[in-house]
């Protein structure tokens, strides 16, 4: 069938089952490169503060705003005064 070869025989790789889902990988570092302790792909939160889009305050965002309740109450009172003014 095949003639004998003078090369090494072919070694078949072991079968590995592929893991399900997203897997992370690290880039190969070059010689002398310093690696940070953070996991690959994370972004530091340095140099900026959050700003609330509800009333413009710094230090929190719209989701964590304590003034949101006051804003909703003020808008509700404004609507009621407009409706009462229409009926007078």
Backbone bond lengths (Angstrom), bond angles and torsions (degrees), N, CA, C in turn:
res aa  C-N    CA-C-N  psi(-1)  N-CA   C-N-CA  omega(-1)  CA-C   N-CA-C  phi
1 X - - - 1.434 - - 1.529 109.92 -
2 X 1.379 118.53 -85.85 1.458 121.10 176.76 1.528 108.85 -98.33
3 X 1.302 114.39 147.05 1.460 118.93 176.75 1.527 109.46 -78.66
4 X 1.318 118.31 146.61 1.461 119.79 178.80 1.533 110.90 -62.17
5 X 1.339 116.27 142.07 1.464 122.27 -177.44 1.516 109.67 -109.18
6 X 1.336 115.37 152.38 1.461 119.63 177.89 1.538 112.00 -90.46
7 X 1.335 118.30 -3.04 1.472 123.16 178.54 1.521 110.27 -83.98
8 X 1.359 114.92 163.77 1.461 120.39 176.99 1.526 109.71 -65.49
9 X 1.325 116.88 150.73 1.460 118.44 178.20 1.545 111.13 -68.04
10 X 1.313 116.46 153.30 1.465 121.92 -179.15 1.526 108.89 -72.71
11 X 1.343 115.60 131.14 1.459 121.03 177.26 1.525 107.85 -101.03
12 X 1.304 116.08 120.22 1.461 120.93 -178.95 1.531 108.49 -81.44
13 X 1.374 118.39 132.07 1.464 119.47 179.35 1.521 111.53 -68.92
14 X 1.362 115.11 152.81 1.455 119.54 178.19 1.524 109.64 -71.25
15 X 1.314 115.89 143.79 1.463 121.31 179.88 1.520 109.70 -77.21
16 X 1.331 116.39 128.77 1.466 121.76 176.13 1.515 108.28 -119.95
17 X 1.305 116.38 129.96 1.453 120.76 178.07 1.529 108.67 -73.60
18 X 1.331 117.12 131.33 1.452 122.11 -179.58 1.526 109.77 -73.42
19 X 1.329 115.95 133.31 1.455 120.21 179.52 1.524 110.32 -72.47
20 X 1.320 116.09 145.73 1.450 121.40 -178.89 1.518 109.11 -83.80
21 X 1.331 116.87 140.77 1.457 121.58 175.84 1.505 112.28 98.43
22 X 1.316 115.00 -177.10 1.458 122.46 -177.95 1.525 109.43 -78.39
23 X 1.286 116.28 131.31 1.450 120.03 176.80 1.525 108.62 -118.05
24 X 1.309 116.23 145.54 1.453 120.43 -179.18 1.519 109.70 -96.35
25 X 1.292 115.50 157.70 1.453 120.66 178.62 1.516 108.56 -142.02
26 X 1.306 115.85 156.02 1.447 120.84 178.23 1.521 108.73 -108.49
27 X 1.330 114.51 140.02 1.456 118.52 176.96 1.522 109.14 -73.46
28 X 1.296 115.58 149.37 1.451 120.62 179.09 1.525 108.73 -71.35
29 X 1.334 117.00 127.04 1.463 119.95 -178.88 1.521 109.46 -84.27
30 X 1.319 114.29 146.25 1.457 119.14 178.96 1.523 109.27 -83.14
31 X 1.299 115.55 168.03 1.448 120.90 -176.55 1.527 110.14 -66.29
32 X 1.326 117.48 126.23 1.454 122.05 179.50 1.526 113.99 87.05
33 X 1.326 118.47 -0.52 1.461 121.13 -179.40 1.529 109.69 -78.78
34 X 1.330 115.34 136.39 1.459 120.40 -179.86 1.519 108.43 -93.65
35 X 1.316 116.57 128.40 1.462 121.95 179.73 1.521 109.59 -94.73
36 X 1.327 116.36 140.57 1.459 119.39 174.62 1.524 108.83 -82.39
37 X 1.328 116.64 164.93 1.455 120.37 -179.57 1.528 112.19 -83.61
38 X 1.325 116.09 -8.61 1.459 119.40 179.81 1.528 110.20 -71.45
39 X 1.333 117.27 149.74 1.459 119.25 174.86 1.532 110.40 -64.15
40 X 1.303 115.68 150.50 1.459 120.05 -178.45 1.523 110.55 -63.11
41 X 1.316 117.65 131.11 1.457 122.06 176.30 1.514 114.24 97.40
42 X 1.333 119.32 -0.29 1.457 120.14 178.70 1.518 109.49 -94.24
43 X 1.305 115.61 150.28 1.451 121.70 -177.94 1.527 108.29 -113.27
44 X 1.327 118.63 131.23 1.464 119.71 178.35 1.520 111.06 -71.86
45 X 1.329 116.65 153.76 1.464 121.46 -179.91 1.522 110.98 -101.40
46 X 1.295 118.15 37.27 1.448 121.61 -178.11 1.521 110.64 -89.50
47 X 1.329 116.45 147.42 1.458 120.80 171.29 1.507 115.86 87.10
48 X 1.303 120.17 7.94 1.457 119.65 -180.00 1.506 111.61 -150.88
49 X 1.313 115.53 152.87 1.454 120.27 175.42 1.517 108.50 -121.87
50 X 1.316 115.96 150.49 1.457 119.97 179.79 1.525 109.80 -74.14
51 X 1.335 115.46 150.79 1.453 121.06 178.24 1.520 108.50 -126.14
52 X 1.314 115.95 132.92 1.459 121.28 -179.81 1.521 109.22 -76.96
53 X 1.322 117.00 128.06 1.464 120.18 178.73 1.521 111.91 -84.37
54 X 1.340 117.96 -8.39 1.463 120.94 178.43 1.525 111.06 -75.50
55 X 1.335 116.73 -51.00 1.463 118.15 -179.03 1.522 113.25 -129.81
56 X 1.318 119.59 -1.08 1.464 122.69 173.11 1.517 115.72 90.94
57 X 1.324 118.29 11.49 1.457 120.55 178.98 1.521 111.58 -79.56
58 X 1.330 116.00 156.32 1.457 120.98 179.74 1.525 110.76 -100.49
59 X 1.324 116.75 154.73 1.456 121.87 175.42 1.514 114.11 105.86
60 X 1.310 117.77 -11.85 1.470 121.17 176.87 1.521 108.42 -152.38
61 X 1.316 116.63 170.29 1.456 120.46 178.44 1.525 110.21 -110.83
62 X 1.314 116.46 -176.78 1.465 122.13 -175.99 1.525 111.79 -61.46
63 X 1.335 116.33 -35.80 1.459 120.51 -177.07 1.524 111.78 -66.46
64 X 1.314 117.90 -37.37 1.462 121.98 -175.89 1.530 112.88 -98.76
65 X 1.328 117.54 15.83 1.461 121.51 -175.59 1.526 111.54 -73.90
66 X 1.333 115.81 128.82 1.464 120.84 176.62 1.522 110.69 -85.27
67 X 1.314 116.92 -18.08 1.456 121.14 -179.66 1.526 112.32 -80.87
68 X 1.335 116.76 -9.05 1.457 120.38 -177.76 1.528 110.85 -62.32
69 X 1.309 116.58 -39.79 1.461 120.99 179.77 1.523 109.88 -63.44
70 X 1.338 116.41 -44.01 1.462 120.06 178.48 1.521 111.43 -64.46
71 X 1.320 116.78 -37.49 1.457 120.92 178.78 1.520 110.77 -65.27
72 X 1.318 117.97 -41.44 1.461 121.96 179.52 1.531 109.97 -65.47
73 X 1.336 117.10 -41.28 1.468 120.51 178.76 1.532 110.69 -64.52
74 X 1.330 117.67 -42.49 1.465 121.02 179.04 1.522 111.77 -63.35
75 X 1.336 116.98 -41.13 1.469 120.49 178.19 1.523 109.97 -65.70
76 X 1.331 117.23 -39.77 1.460 121.27 179.03 1.534 110.69 -63.03
77 X 1.336 117.17 -44.05 1.471 121.60 178.29 1.524 110.36 -63.88
78 X 1.329 117.53 -39.64 1.462 121.29 178.31 1.519 111.28 -62.34
79 X 1.326 117.33 -42.68 1.465 120.74 178.73 1.525 111.53 -64.46
80 X 1.322 116.48 -39.67 1.460 119.82 179.65 1.522 110.91 -65.87
81 X 1.347 117.12 -40.79 1.470 119.40 179.29 1.516 111.52 -66.66
82 X 1.320 117.86 -34.89 1.467 121.29 177.72 1.531 109.50 -67.66
83 X 1.316 117.73 -43.04 1.465 121.19 179.48 1.520 110.63 -65.33
84 X 1.325 118.40 -41.78 1.461 121.55 178.03 1.522 111.51 -65.63
85 X 1.336 117.18 -35.87 1.462 120.48 178.50 1.530 111.39 -66.41
86 X 1.339 116.01 -33.32 1.479 119.75 179.04 1.528 112.05 -68.47
87 X 1.315 118.08 -33.01 1.456 122.04 -177.10 1.532 113.08 -84.12
88 X 1.319 118.67 -10.68 1.484 120.05 -179.24 1.492 111.31 -80.73
